[in-house]
Amino acid sequence: DNIATNFWISRYKVNGFISFLLDSYLIYECYPYFSDKSKEYNQNYEIYFNDLGILNYISWNFNIWDVNENFVYLEILKNIWNEIYFYKKNTWSEIDFVIETSDKKLIPIEVKSWNKDIIPKIFNSFYDDYKQKIDKFVVTTKDFYNSRKLNDKDVIFIPNFLIWKLK
């Protein structure tokens, strides 16, 4: 809907373009993670580009995608795990990515472009809902390293460009 509105074209044409881009592996779909549909916002999917040059061009002209978040998505996809989700509550607060490891543990990842030692509030809510399944929390930063605790779980602050080291 956002793409159709921003580009002044029909949803039907947008769906055709998206289908073509998916088949060409120029974009990927990221689906929501949830276990209780009444608590989480059910959204179809989010789109991430495989080519950051194309994304940068589109973002510069239309400012509708976060290049930093897309970069982290691609690094996770290439270097860590194949299953990447996002998490969104009915309150519209969200976690950019949730990775499910091979042993079914969850790693929520919030992408930031700052260097602050702030644990996102949504992590508390995610912890309340999934505490037994969480391995650790991750906040990506511009170039800042740190670690803290959220209850009994580690919160790791790591630069965006080093996200691949989580493996």
N, C-alpha and C positions, 0 to 999 in steps of 0.2 A: 504493500500500500504506500509506504514512504517513497519508494523508488518511483512508482507510477505518479505520485503527486509531484515529486521534485522534477521529474522529466516531462511532465504533462503528456503521458501516454497511458493507454488502457492497461488494466491489470492483466488482461489476456496476453497482450504483447510482452509485458514484463515477464510473465510466466514462460513464454516462449524463449525470451532471451536468457532467462535463468536456466532453463532446461538445456539450451545450447551450451552455455558456459560450464554447466556441470558435466555434460557429456565430453567437453573439450578439456576437462580438468583445470580450467582457469579459475574456478571458484570451488569452495567446499561448503557443505552445510554442517552446522553445529546444532545439535538438538538439546533440549532441556533435560536436566537430571531432576527426577522427583520420585518419591515413593508414596507421598500422600497428596493426591490431586486437589484436595480441598484447601491445603495450605500454600501450595506453590502456584504461581502463575503459569498457565499452560500456553506457551507460544509455539508456533510451528518450528521455526529454526532461525538461526542467524547465519549470515553469509560472510565468509572470509576468502580473500583473494590469494591465489597461488603466486601471482606476480606482483611484487611490491612496487615495481615501476608503474604498472597500469594503475594500481591502487593509489599511488602518490599523485599521479596525474588527475585521477577522478576526485580525490580528496581535495586537491588544491583548487579545483574548479567548483566543487559542490559542497565540500566540507561535511560529508555525511558518514565517513568512516574514520575510525581511529587507526592510523598506520602503526602506532606502537603496539596496540592490542593485536593487530593482524600479524605483526612480526613475531610476537610471543606465541601466537597460535601456530604459526608455521614451524617455529623451533620445537615446540612440543610435538607436533605431528611428525617431524623428521627424526627427532632424536630420542623421544621418550616413549610414548604410548600411542596407540592408534585410536582409542576411544576417548574423545574429548567432548565434554558437555558444558553447558552453562547452567546457572541456577538463578531463578528469579522468584521472589516472593510476591504475594498479592499486594504488598505495600510498595511494589516497584523497586525495592532494593535488590541488588543482584551481585552475584559473584561471577567474574568474567569466565572462568573455566573451572571445571571439576574433572579431575582425572581419576579413573578407576584403575587401580593397579591389577596385576595378574592374580594377586591374593585377595582381591575384592576390597581393598582398602581405598579410601577416598583422600585425594589431595586437592583441596580448594585453592585456587590461585586468583589473586586480585592484581590486576595490572595497573601500575601507577607510573607517572613520569616525574615524580618528585623524590626528594631524599628526606623523608620524614619517618620517624619511628612511631607510626600510628597504626594500630590494629583496627581494621575496618569493623564497624558495628555489626555488619551482616554475619561476620564470623561467629559472633555469640549465638545468633539465631540458628546458624547451621550446626554449631556445636550442640545446642539443645536438641535438635532433631536427629542428629547422626553421630553422637559422641563415640559410640562403640566402633563405628566403621572408619573414623578419621585416623589417618596416619600422621599427618602434620598439615599446617597451614603455610601458604607461601604468599608473600607480597613482593612483586617485582618493583624495582625502583630505577631511578636514572643511573646511579653508580654508587649505591649505598649498601653496605653489608651490616647485618645485625641479626640477633635472634632474641626472642622473648618467649614467654609462656602465656598461653590462654588456657586457664584451668590446668589440665594435665597434658596438654598438647603443645608441641613446639610451634612457634611462628617464626618462619625464616624470612628475612629481608635480603633479597639478592638482586643484583642488576639485571635488567631485562635481557641483555646480551649473553648472560651466563645461565639462563634458564635450563639449558641442556645439561648442566651439571647435576640436576636433580636426580638423574637416573642412577 
